[in-house]
Amino acid sequence: MLPIKTADIVIIGAGVMGASIAYHLALRGVRDIVILEKEEFVGQGATGRCAGGVRYQFGTEINIRLSIESLRMLGCFKDETGQDINYRKCGYLFVLTNQRDVTVFKQNVELQRKLGVQTEWLSGDEVRRRLPLMRFEDALGGTYNHEDGLVDPNSVVSGYISAAQRKGVKLLNGVEATGIRVSGGKVSGVETTQGSIDTSLILNAAGPWSAQVGQMAGVSIPVQPLRRQIFTTTPMPEIPPDFPFIIDFANSLYFHREGEGLLIGMSNQNETPGFDQNVDEEFELINLEAAIARMPLVEKARRASHWAGLYEITPDAHPIFGRTPVDGFLVVAGFSGHGFMHGPISGKLMAELILDGRFSSVDVSMLDLARFHEGRLIQEFNVV
Ligand SMILES: Cc1cc2nc3c(=O)[nH]c(=O)nc-3n(C[C@H](O)[C@H](O)[C@H](O)COP(=O)(O)OP(=O)(O)OC[C@H]3O[C@@H](n4cnc5c(N)ncnc54)[C@H](O)[C@@H]3O)c2cc1C
């Protein structure tokens, strides 16, 4: 049975979102917080399976603003929490091979620069000059930002969780939320696999599972789980230490340095929503062939590891922040494949909403749950 019977705030999910919310609430003096995590360890959901990429390069103002704040927070993460997160500013290089993408990315670069993000526009020849190990004869152009890079996801989760625990937050691993008690339109408690906790405030930070958690409170949350997979290679000495995070945008194919080898992923456009987290070996072969076509060197390496995880997709590829029709039931989910990098600022924003009644660091009020039935969708083009 649970050692805890009541809490001021219960957070469901210990991925980057739950961890960041707990830390930022604790930082502002809230101590009576319980985090429920169904797995035995934290960060086993999307966060621990992600590619670790952090970038400023987005196509909507709100995503760029979230990145500006979040990447600044990641930059001082170690000083703030004591946890090293292995932040490597290797840059992201998007390679564009069709005219439509060139047009949209030129607009994106303009928007990014207007907001103070110094992304460079590259010609097709410049892309080929910078990537001598790759075959991009068809590149029409590209974008590069040297401040984009990589961060270790597990270190971010454990850094936030440990810092929150030092401030008194309680973490219950291996405890699954199974029901949410609502009376008179208000939250009154949560049922779990090990008993119930009375509370008047629940945060749904369940990532790909957030629609299921929403259903427990009778709230419809339009987040769909979608499998995405990755493999890593054995050491490839030819890859220089400053090799950027490369994205062949039209093919949703990406490469970045991982240890002495590469991490390679590709989005399967035929994937259907579901919770399957097994690697699709057939698609892995398609991914491998596409990777070899772009980088023949990959053929010489062997697979070191592979895994699959779940994106948490919303209809407009933007996250959902804030209140729901049930009083005391809040949601922060649906980051549509780029939520790791936005975890730090999202936790801070949710703490602001809870304690101040409004978002002040970045105005994300337009990313509310109500936008879906009120027809206020905001499309992001720059999704990999
Ligand atoms: C292959 C892949 C590559 C990616 N690459 C990147 C990238 O390069 N950069 C980037 O920014 N993002 C990337 N993402 C997306 C990123 O991983 C997610 O957007 C982000 O991690 C979401 O964090 P979260 O905390 O909302 O969800 P999660 O990390 O999934 O956390 C939710 C937690 O809730 C728990 N939970 C669920 N239901 C319950 C319940 N009923 N009771 C208790 N606990 C529950 C789960 O076990 C889980 O630990 C990638 C994702 C995948 C799958």
The ligand as a MOL file (V3000), in Angstrom:
LIG
                    3D

  0  0  0     0  0            999 V3000
M  V30 BEGIN CTAB
M  V30 COUNTS 53 58 0 0 0
M  V30 BEGIN ATOM
M  V30 1 C 12.5630 7.9520 -31.2400 0
M  V30 2 C 12.2730 9.3020 -30.6670 0
M  V30 3 C 13.1590 10.3620 -30.9240 0
M  V30 4 C 12.9060 11.6250 -30.3860 0
M  V30 5 N 13.8460 12.6180 -30.5810 0
M  V30 6 C 13.6710 13.8180 -29.9680 0
M  V30 7 C 14.6950 14.8190 -30.0660 0
M  V30 8 O 15.7470 14.6210 -30.6860 0
M  V30 9 N 14.4710 16.0000 -29.4330 0
M  V30 10 C 13.3180 16.2470 -28.7230 0
M  V30 11 O 13.1740 17.3520 -28.1820 0
M  V30 12 N 12.3500 15.3190 -28.6180 0
M  V30 13 C 12.5030 14.1120 -29.2170 0
M  V30 14 N 11.5310 13.1480 -29.1040 0
M  V30 15 C 10.2750 13.4980 -28.4140 0
M  V30 16 C 10.4480 13.4950 -26.9150 0
M  V30 17 O 11.0100 12.2720 -26.5100 0
M  V30 18 C 9.0820 13.7040 -26.2210 0
M  V30 19 O 8.4130 14.8100 -26.7930 0
M  V30 20 C 9.2570 13.9790 -24.7340 0
M  V30 21 O 10.2000 13.0910 -24.1800 0
M  V30 22 C 7.9200 13.8570 -24.0200 0
M  V30 23 O 8.1570 13.8960 -22.6350 0
M  V30 24 P 6.9900 13.5520 -21.6170 0
M  V30 25 O 7.5390 13.7440 -20.2570 0
M  V30 26 O 5.7640 14.3110 -22.0030 0
M  V30 27 O 6.6450 12.0150 -21.9250 0
M  V30 28 P 7.3810 10.6810 -21.4110 0
M  V30 29 O 8.8430 10.8230 -21.3850 0
M  V30 30 O 6.8060 9.5540 -22.1810 0
M  V30 31 O 6.9050 10.5760 -19.9100 0
M  V30 32 C 5.5970 10.1740 -19.5640 0
M  V30 33 C 5.7190 9.2380 -18.3920 0
M  V30 34 O 4.4190 8.9590 -17.8930 0
M  V30 35 C 4.4050 7.6310 -17.4190 0
M  V30 36 N 3.0070 7.2140 -17.3470 0
M  V30 37 C 2.1370 7.0740 -18.3740 0
M  V30 38 N 0.9260 6.7010 -17.9270 0
M  V30 39 C 1.0210 6.6210 -16.5750 0
M  V30 40 C 0.1100 6.2830 -15.5320 0
M  V30 41 N -1.1720 5.9560 -15.7890 0
M  V30 42 N 0.5540 6.2850 -14.2440 0
M  V30 43 C 1.8560 6.6030 -13.9570 0
M  V30 44 N 2.7610 6.9180 -14.9110 0
M  V30 45 C 2.3420 6.9420 -16.1920 0
M  V30 46 C 5.2270 6.8930 -18.4730 0
M  V30 47 O 5.6920 5.6620 -18.0050 0
M  V30 48 C 6.3260 7.8930 -18.7730 0
M  V30 49 O 7.4730 7.6860 -17.9770 0
M  V30 50 C 11.7440 11.8650 -29.6090 0
M  V30 51 C 10.8660 10.8170 -29.3520 0
M  V30 52 C 11.1200 9.5370 -29.8600 0
M  V30 53 C 10.1760 8.4330 -29.5610 0
M  V30 END ATOM
M  V30 BEGIN BOND
M  V30 1 1 1 2
M  V30 2 1 2 3
M  V30 3 2 2 52
M  V30 4 2 3 4
M  V30 5 1 4 5
M  V30 6 1 4 50
M  V30 7 2 5 6
M  V30 8 1 6 7
M  V30 9 1 6 13
M  V30 10 2 7 8
M  V30 11 1 7 9
M  V30 12 1 9 10
M  V30 13 2 10 11
M  V30 14 1 10 12
M  V30 15 2 12 13
M  V30 16 1 13 14
M  V30 17 1 14 15
M  V30 18 1 14 50
M  V30 19 1 15 16
M  V30 20 1 16 17
M  V30 21 1 16 18
M  V30 22 1 18 19
M  V30 23 1 18 20
M  V30 24 1 20 21
M  V30 25 1 20 22
M  V30 26 1 22 23
M  V30 27 1 23 24
M  V30 28 2 24 25
M  V30 29 1 24 26
M  V30 30 1 24 27
M  V30 31 1 27 28
M  V30 32 2 28 29
M  V30 33 1 28 30
M  V30 34 1 28 31
M  V30 35 1 31 32
M  V30 36 1 32 33
M  V30 37 1 33 34
M  V30 38 1 33 48
M  V30 39 1 34 35
M  V30 40 1 35 36
M  V30 41 1 35 46
M  V30 42 1 36 37
M  V30 43 1 36 45
M  V30 44 2 37 38
M  V30 45 1 38 39
M  V30 46 1 39 40
M  V30 47 2 39 45
M  V30 48 1 40 41
M  V30 49 2 40 42
M  V30 50 1 42 43
M  V30 51 2 43 44
M  V30 52 1 44 45
M  V30 53 1 46 47
M  V30 54 1 46 48
M  V30 55 1 48 49
M  V30 56 2 50 51
M  V30 57 1 51 52
M  V30 58 1 52 53
M  V30 END BOND
M  V30 END CTAB
M  END
